[in-house]
Structures are given as structure tokens and as C-alpha cells.
Amino acid sequence: MPSIAVLGTEEAGKTVLVSCLVKYVQQFGEGISLDPQSAEAQLYVDRVWRQLQNHDWPPKTQEGQIPILEWTLHLPGLAASPFRLIDPRGHDLRRIFSADANLASIPPELQELASTVATSDIVILLVNLGDFLGTPEGDRRRGSELVVKFILDACLRRQPAPSIALVFTQADRFPDVLTSQNMDLHPVTKRYLPLVYESMTRHPHFASGGIYGCVVSAVNKTRIVVDTNNVARSVPAPGFQSDGFDGLLQWLQIVAAKPPAWDWEKFKPWANALWISLLVLFFLRGCWNRPKVPAKPNAPGAFLSKSPLPKIVFSQARYSMKSLIDWDVEVTGQVRNDGGSGSVTIFAGLLCGDKEWEKETVTYLAAGATSDFQIDFKEYSMGNAKFAVSTARDAVQKLSAYHSVPK
């Protein structure tokens, strides 16, 4: 049962992201749920959500406060996972990680935070690109990067290393740099966080797909207001939504389903003895000089999951007249692959009167690529037809997923 921690420096958006994620799961979860494990956790989310709906941001965490909020994450077909948010001041993370990645000597009041970094099976590390763009304070920019690097190093130093998601938040603020359509974060990280990029890409955990990257905008629409002090500031706009959560939830579902990794340190004494015994055995059998087949080198690691993570960007349907009494239904749309390269399947369903049909199409998508699709339902009489589109077959079998075909 893996444990999940959400970490990030000040103004990375931990509070807003988790609160919006809980509300997003409650509305669009489809088998996914976040069950609060205390009244404090649910009241915390409700309070933040009310502030966002009232077009304002939640207050910053006060000094000396380290809220530790826990939910249980339920994913379809998997065991429940503890989902923990430790929401300290970013300054507290800087106190631990501003100098190095060593967790040996930590102030007593920060032990809980350090323990979370040291024990979580899945770490969601938030990065605010605002710390690295448009600021003349070179020391501040470098300091923020080192904090991210040292948190990452502390995670990668563990055996086994946890699954890590590097999440670039507040994407709506940087539309020219971060877009949900362009999921290749390599050049972004290499340019703006070069120390993080070097530390991450040289680690074997990266080459094996253990580090995932995504772009999230928990509040995708803001507006500028002038407060009573005649200061202009950005606040949540009416009708805002959240972007990027689907890919993050799909990644969580993949890594939560993985079997527990082998804990090398736990069995190291026995493994060393076994290894020495095997070497002696091979030597005695004359296998010492046996030529070895060179191992195939791993492909460079990618932020994206090794498996495709398709997401329907949009879909629509229209009637196409074949004759005065016969009509076809043409379903079109666009699908994006937020995961690794591979084949993705798009399913479409059609309801017309008391009849229903289902069709599918398969296409190959590179990592981060977007493709148009079209699925035609031929020779169907004109009627009050409804259609549904999804990348999961069971989704198009739910009546709630269907929409009317406009006449």
C-alpha cells in the first residue's frame, strides 16, 4: 500500500493544487476517490475551495504551522493508498534542503517533514516556474533550484528510490513555456533548472522511467483586480477549471499498481554472501572467462510514462445526410498522448432510439503528440441520436457519458 506525499517550496501551489484535485476527483473521478481521514482534511479543502470560488487565494501557511492532512486514495482495482499533504512554509523546506540533501541532522520541529521525504513511496514535487523566470535575483533563483535539486537527490539516494512526479504548476501564467499540449519538459528543465536536469538525467532511476513530468494548472483562468491599497494582483476568475489532472491521476494509477520494489539495503548482507558464493562456483566451473553478451543500453529516460496515456482533448458529432430518410453520424475529435509512445484506442458509442452501436479506431501516437480522429456510423435513420467518446471502453457504456448529436 504505497504512501504518497505532495511537496513544494513557497508559492508552488500545494494548497491550491491538492484542494482542486480533491474537488476534481469528486466531480470527474469515475471510480477514483479521495477519502478524508480526518475532519481537518475535509474542512481544509472546503475552506480553500470557498476562497477560490470567492475569487481569492488562500492565505499563506503561518510560521510554526505544518498542516499534515491525510486522505485515502482509492483507484479502480487497486489497494487503497495513503495520500498525505504536508503543507509547510516553503521556508521550512529551505531550512532542510538549502545546503545539501542530507537528512541526518534535522531540527526537531521539522522531523515529520523530513520523515515524509525519507519514507514516501510516491513523491509529487511541485515546481513554480515563476521562481526561475523574469527575476533579476540570481541568488534567489539559484537557491530555489538547489532546494528542488536537493529534495530530488534525497529521494534518489534512497534504495529503492520512490516514484517521482515533477509537476510544473500554474501553467496558465507561462503559456509560451508550459502548455498541456507540449508535454516534452526536457528543454524547459534543461534551460531553467539545469542543475536539476543534470542530477536527474544521470541517475538510473530516470532511465528506467521512474521520474514523470507533467504540467498542471489547478486554476486555469485568472483576472487582475486592484485592492484597497491600489495594488494590482491576480485572482481566480469566475468559472475557472483545472487542467492537467487527468495525466497526473493516470500516472498515479500506473505507479500504484506496480509491485513493491526490492529493498536492497534490507537484504544486502545476505546478497553479498550469495554473490561471493556464486563467483566462487562460476570460477570452479570454468565460467570465469566466459564471454558475455553486451547488454542493450537503455534508451534515454523520459519524463513521460513508458505506457501511452491518451486523453480526449475534444469530441463532437454531426449528422451527414445520405438520402432523404437515411443519415450517417460522423464523430470527430482530437486525442493527446500524455504518456510514452505507442498505440492508443479511441472508443465511440452511438444511441439511436432503442438501438446502440460501438466502434473503435486505433492510432499510433508519439509521446506528447496530438492527433485528429474520425469514426463514422453508417446508414442510421434520423432521430434523437446521442454519442459518447472515450479512451476507455467501459466509459462509453455509461449513459451519463452520452451527449446529444446536434441537429
C-alpha positions in Angstrom: 0.0 0.0 0.0 2.1 2.9 -1.3 2.1 6.3 0.5 2.0 9.5 -1.5 3.5 12.9 -0.5 3.0 16.3 -2.1 6.0 18.6 -1.6 7.0 22.0 -2.9 8.5 25.4 -1.9 6.6 28.5 -1.1 4.1 29.6 -3.8 4.4 26.4 -5.7 0.7 25.9 -5.1 0.5 22.9 -2.8 -2.6 24.1 -1.0 -4.5 25.1 -4.1 -3.4 22.0 -6.2 -4.5 19.4 -3.6 -7.8 21.2 -2.8 -8.6 21.5 -6.5 -7.5 17.9 -7.1 -9.9 16.6 -4.3 -12.8 18.6 -5.9 -11.8 17.4 -9.4 -11.8 13.7 -8.3 -15.2 14.2 -6.6 -16.7 15.5 -9.8 -14.9 13.5 -12.5 -13.3 10.6 -10.7 -15.0 7.7 -12.4 -14.0 5.1 -9.8 -11.3 7.2 -8.3 -11.9 8.8 -4.9 -10.1 10.7 -2.1 -11.5 9.7 1.3 -10.6 12.2 4.0 -9.1 10.6 7.1 -9.9 13.5 9.4 -12.4 16.3 9.7 -9.4 18.7 9.4 -8.5 17.4 6.0 -12.0 17.9 4.5 -12.6 21.2 6.3 -9.2 22.4 5.0 -10.2 21.6 1.3 -13.7 23.1 1.8 -12.2 26.3 3.2 -9.7 26.7 0.4 -12.4 25.9 -2.2 -14.7 28.5 -0.9 -11.9 31.1 -1.1 -11.2 30.2 -4.7 -14.9 30.4 -5.6 -14.9 33.8 -3.9 -12.1 34.8 -6.3 -9.3 35.0 -3.8 -6.3 32.8 -2.9 -5.9 31.0 0.5 -3.6 32.7 3.0 0.0 31.5 3.3 0.8 28.9 5.9 1.8 30.7 9.1 5.2 30.3 10.7 5.3 27.4 13.1 2.4 25.6 11.4 2.9 22.4 9.5 -0.5 21.1 8.5 -0.4 17.3 7.9 -3.5 16.3 6.1 -4.3 12.7 5.1 -6.7 11.1 2.6 -7.0 7.6 1.3 -6.7 7.4 -2.4 -8.9 4.7 -4.0 -8.0 3.7 -7.5 -10.0 1.2 -9.6 -8.9 -2.4 -9.0 -6.1 -1.4 -6.6 -5.5 -1.4 -2.9 -6.1 1.9 -1.2 -3.1 4.3 -0.8 -2.4 6.9 1.9 -2.4 10.3 0.3 -0.6 12.8 2.5 -0.2 16.5 2.1 2.4 18.2 4.4 1.9 21.9 3.8 4.7 23.7 5.5 6.0 27.1 4.7 8.4 27.0 1.8 10.9 28.4 4.2 10.9 25.2 6.2 11.8 23.2 3.2 14.6 25.6 2.5 15.8 25.2 6.1 16.2 21.4 5.4 17.4 21.4 1.8 19.1 24.8 1.2 22.6 23.4 1.8 22.5 19.7 0.8 20.4 16.6 0.6 21.4 15.1 3.9 18.5 14.3 6.2 20.7 13.2 9.1 20.5 16.4 11.2 17.1 18.0 11.2 15.6 20.4 13.8 13.1 18.6 16.0 10.1 20.7 14.7 10.9 19.6 11.1 11.4 15.8 11.7 7.9 15.0 10.5 8.5 16.8 7.2 11.9 15.1 6.8 10.4 11.7 7.6 7.9 12.1 4.8 10.6 12.8 2.2 12.5 9.8 3.5 9.7 7.2 3.6 7.0 8.1 0.9 6.7 5.6 -1.9 5.4 8.2 -4.3 6.6 11.9 -4.2 4.8 14.6 -6.1 7.3 17.5 -6.3 5.8 20.8 -7.3 7.8 23.4 -9.2 6.8 27.0 -9.7 8.5 28.3 -12.8 7.9 31.8 -11.6 11.0 31.2 -9.3 13.1 30.9 -12.4 11.6 33.3 -14.9 11.6 37.1 -15.0 13.5 37.7 -11.8 16.8 39.6 -11.6 17.7 38.0 -8.3 20.2 35.4 -9.4 20.9 34.2 -5.8 17.2 33.7 -5.2 16.8 31.8 -8.4 19.7 29.6 -7.8 18.7 29.0 -4.2 15.2 27.8 -5.4 16.7 25.5 -7.9 19.1 24.0 -5.3 16.1 23.3 -3.0 14.4 21.3 -5.7 17.6 19.5 -6.6 18.4 18.5 -3.0 14.8 17.3 -2.5 15.2 15.2 -5.6 18.6 14.0 -4.6 17.3 12.9 -1.2 14.6 10.8 -2.9 17.0 9.3 -5.5 19.5 8.5 -2.7 17.0 6.0 -1.2 17.1 2.3 -2.0 14.7 1.7 -3.6 14.0 5.2 -5.0 10.4 6.3 -4.9 8.3 7.1 -8.0 8.6 10.8 -8.6 6.4 13.3 -10.4 8.0 16.6 -11.2 4.9 18.8 -11.6 5.2 22.3 -13.2 2.3 24.3 -11.6 0.5 27.5 -12.6 0.9 26.7 -16.3 -1.6 29.4 -17.2 1.0 32.1 -16.1 3.5 30.9 -18.6 1.6 29.9 -21.8 4.6 30.4 -24.0 6.7 28.0 -22.0 4.3 25.5 -20.4 1.4 24.0 -22.4 -0.6 20.9 -21.7 -0.3 20.1 -25.5 3.5 20.1 -25.4 4.5 17.6 -22.7 8.2 17.4 -23.5 9.6 19.1 -20.5 13.2 18.2 -21.2 14.2 21.6 -22.9 12.2 23.5 -20.2 14.0 21.8 -17.3 17.4 21.9 -19.1 17.1 25.6 -19.7 15.6 26.9 -16.5 16.7 24.2 -14.0 20.0 22.9 -15.4 21.3 21.6 -12.0 18.0 19.6 -11.5 18.2 18.3 -15.1 21.8 17.1 -14.7 21.2 15.5 -11.3 18.1 13.7 -12.6 19.2 12.5 -16.0 22.4 10.9 -14.8 20.5 8.7 -12.3 19.5 5.2 -13.4 16.0 5.8 -11.9 15.4 8.3 -14.7 16.4 5.9 -17.5 14.1 3.3 -16.1 11.1 5.6 -16.2 10.9 6.3 -12.5 10.5 10.1 -13.0 7.4 11.5 -14.6 6.8 15.1 -15.6 3.6 17.0 -16.2 2.1 20.4 -16.5 -0.8 21.4 -14.2 -2.9 24.5 -13.9 -5.2 24.0 -10.8 -6.8 27.4 -11.6 -6.6 27.8 -15.3 -8.2 31.3 -15.5 -7.3 34.4 -13.5 -8.1 38.1 -13.7 -6.4 41.2 -12.4 -8.0 43.3 -9.6 -6.9 46.3 -7.7 -7.1 46.0 -3.9 -7.8 48.7 -1.3 -4.1 49.6 -1.3 -4.3 50.4 -5.0 -2.1 47.3 -5.8 -3.0 45.2 -8.8 -2.9 41.4 -8.3 -4.1 38.3 -9.9 -7.1 36.3 -8.5 -9.1 33.3 -9.6 -11.6 34.2 -12.4 -15.2 33.1 -12.3 -15.8 29.8 -13.9 -12.2 28.6 -13.7 -11.4 25.0 -14.3 -8.4 22.7 -13.6 -6.1 21.4 -16.4 -3.6 18.5 -16.3 -5.1 16.4 -13.5 -6.1 13.5 -15.8 -2.5 12.8 -16.7 -1.4 13.0 -13.1 -4.1 10.7 -11.9 -3.4 8.2 -14.7 0.3 8.2 -13.7 -0.7 7.6 -10.1 -2.8 4.7 -11.1 0.1 3.2 -13.0 2.8 3.5 -10.3 0.4 2.5 -7.5 -0.2 -0.8 -9.4 3.5 -1.7 -9.5 4.7 -4.4 -7.2 6.9 -3.3 -4.3 10.5 -2.7 -5.3 13.2 -4.8 -4.0 14.7 -3.3 -0.9 18.4 -3.8 -1.5 19.6 -2.4 1.8 17.5 -4.8 3.8 18.9 -7.9 2.2 22.4 -6.6 1.4 24.3 -8.7 3.9 22.8 -11.9 2.6 23.1 -10.8 -1.0 26.8 -10.1 -0.6 27.4 -13.5 0.8 25.4 -15.1 -2.0 27.2 -13.1 -4.6 30.6 -14.2 -3.3 29.4 -17.9 -3.3 28.2 -17.6 -6.9 31.6 -16.1 -8.0 33.4 -19.0 -6.4 31.1 -21.5 -8.1 31.5 -20.0 -11.5 35.2 -19.9 -11.1 35.4 -23.5 -10.2 33.2 -24.5 -13.1 35.5 -22.6 -15.6 32.9 -20.0 -16.3 35.0 -17.0 -15.2 36.3 -16.2 -18.7 33.1 -17.0 -20.5 32.3 -14.1 -22.9 29.3 -12.1 -22.0 26.7 -10.8 -24.4 26.8 -7.0 -24.1 23.7 -5.6 -22.6 21.5 -3.4 -24.8 21.8 0.1 -23.4 18.7 1.7 -22.0 17.1 4.4 -24.1 17.4 7.9 -22.5 15.0 8.3 -19.7 11.8 10.3 -20.3 9.6 12.3 -18.1 6.6 10.7 -19.6 5.4 7.3 -18.5 6.6 4.3 -20.7 2.9 3.5 -21.4 0.6 5.7 -23.5 -1.7 7.9 -21.5 -4.3 9.0 -24.1 -6.7 11.8 -23.3 -9.6 13.1 -25.4 -9.0 16.8 -26.0 -12.4 17.4 -27.5 -15.1 15.5 -29.4 -18.1 16.4 -31.5 -20.7 14.7 -33.7 -22.9 15.7 -36.7 -25.5 14.2 -38.9 -24.4 13.5 -42.5 -27.3 13.1 -45.0 -27.1 10.1 -47.2 -30.7 10.3 -48.6 -34.0 11.8 -47.5 -34.6 9.0 -45.0 -31.1 7.8 -44.2 -28.5 9.7 -42.2 -25.0 8.9 -41.1 -23.4 10.1 -37.9 -19.9 11.4 -38.1 -17.9 11.6 -34.8 -14.7 13.6 -34.8 -12.3 14.9 -32.3 -8.7 15.1 -31.1 -6.7 12.9 -28.8 -3.5 13.7 -27.0 -0.9 11.2 -25.6 0.3 12.4 -22.2 2.4 9.2 -21.8 5.0 7.2 -23.7 4.9 6.4 -27.4 2.6 3.7 -28.5 -0.8 2.7 -29.9 -3.9 4.2 -28.4 -7.5 3.2 -28.9 -10.5 5.6 -29.2 -13.9 4.2 -28.5 -17.2 5.8 -29.7 -20.7 4.8 -28.8 -24.0 5.8 -30.5 -27.5 5.5 -29.1 -30.4 5.9 -31.6 -33.9 5.1 -30.4 -33.7 1.6 -28.8 -30.5 0.6 -30.7 -26.9 1.2 -29.7 -23.6 0.7 -31.5 -20.0 0.8 -30.6 -16.9 1.4 -32.8 -13.3 2.0 -32.2 -10.2 3.2 -34.0 -6.5 2.7 -33.2 -3.7 5.1 -33.9 -0.1 5.4 -33.0 0.9 8.5 -31.1 4.4 9.6 -30.1 4.9 10.9 -26.5 3.2 14.3 -26.2 1.7 14.1 -29.7 -1.9 15.1 -30.6 -3.9 13.6 -33.4 -7.3 14.1 -35.0 -9.7 11.1 -35.3 -12.9 10.3 -37.1 -15.4 7.4 -36.5 -18.4 7.0 -38.9 -21.6 5.3 -38.1 -23.2 4.4 -41.4 -26.8 4.2 -42.5 -28.6 5.2 -39.4 -32.1 6.8 -39.5 -32.5 10.4 -38.4 -33.5 10.5 -34.8 -32.6 11.8 -31.4 -29.1 10.2 -31.5 -26.6 10.5 -28.7 -22.9 9.9 -28.8 -20.0 9.3 -26.4 -16.2 9.2 -26.9 -13.5 7.9 -24.6 -10.2 6.1 -24.5 -11.7 3.5 -22.1 -14.3 1.0 -23.4 -16.3 0.9 -20.2 -16.7 4.7 -20.2 -18.8 4.7 -23.4 -21.1 2.1 -21.9 -22.3 4.6 -19.2 -25.4 6.5 -20.2 -24.1 9.5 -18.3 -21.3 9.8 -20.8 -23.6 10.4 -23.8 -24.3 13.8 -25.4 -27.0 14.6 -28.0 -25.9 14.9 -31.6 -26.9 18.5 -32.6 -29.4 18.7 -35.4 
